[in-house]
Amino acid sequence: MLLAGDIGGTKTLLGLFDQQPSRPRAILIRAFTTLDFPDLNAMIAAFADESGGRGAGIATACFGVAGPVINDTAELTNVPWRVDAPTIGRAFGIPRVLLLNDLQATAYAVPVLHGDELHTLQAGKAVEGGDMALIAAGTGLGQALLHRVDGRFVSSPSEAGHADWGARNEREISVLRSLIHRFGRAEVEQVVSGQGLVNLHRVTHPGACPAVEDADDPDAPAAISRAALERTCERCMEALSIFVDAYGAEAGNVALRSMATGGVFISGGIAPKILPALVDGRFMRAFLEKAPLDGMLSRVPVKVVLNTDAGLLGAAVHAAAARA
């Protein structure tokens, strides 16, 4: 039996999985609001109560966490939690507990995803054995790489969402000025994430917005994207347009930095919800505007991950590999 977790800034998924030859099989999955619990141990205890003993005999656990993992511990970036793998192992009698950066965990799901769990933005032509990359906007922005090593893919983490964001045109320069004024510097996550969409909304709305009364409301990103997709607020449409351009440009940056000739995968909670805005051409135009390497990028497969449990699945995949 495997225990897997995808611990996000807003929502956490915990699941029990049975190890299978090609892809772990989910037995029980539960969703929790992360900040409803003081720490991960309390959440695991609640999950154990719900499972009714089905988690007995867990051999390996793996958790993807939204923050850097150092020496089997993690301080979550957007949640006041400290996660410690040895402490979890002792508390629940689990012989092996693994921690991964959340996008590092999600990346492990990519090789086992089925065709109906992906939406193709650019078919491209994957290089056999080529490295792959993953970028995911949600509460924050994560990125990870998948390297082909000795016949299997090995995921490597990053904190690239907190790297500096570069404006590419006059419209984005106005955003850059706003971010510098508010935060002192501009990082990619302040544009390409749920909170980033709110930051863009502030720039495009000098006055009131009919769709969003309070930009600090946790539901504001969803309200902005909904108003944009339903075309009920022109300034929300402008905010989403900037967001999609910036998302596509950063995905192209990831492809260049990693030489992701095997493909770039767009994951996270936002992409499936704004899919109509990703397929209208803006995203891929920004992805490809990288002369003189636009020709190379035109051959990179680009796909949206539709499986919203991919982070949990990836953690289970890694747990299974560690157990093998």
Secondary structure by P-SEA (a helix, b strand, c coil): cbbbbbccccbbbbbcccccccbbbbcbbbbbcccccccaaaaaaaaaaaaccccccccbbbbbccccccccccccccccbbbbaaaaaaaccccbbbbccaaaaaaaaccccccccccccccccccccbbbbbbbbccbbbbbbbbbcccbbbbbbbcccccbbbbccaaaaaaaaaaaaccccccccccccaaaaaaaaaaaccccccccccccccaaaaaaaaaaaacccaaaaaaaaaaaaaaaaaaaaaaaaaccccbbbbbccccccccccccccaaaaaaaccccaaaaaaabbbbbbcccaaaaaaaaaaaaaaac
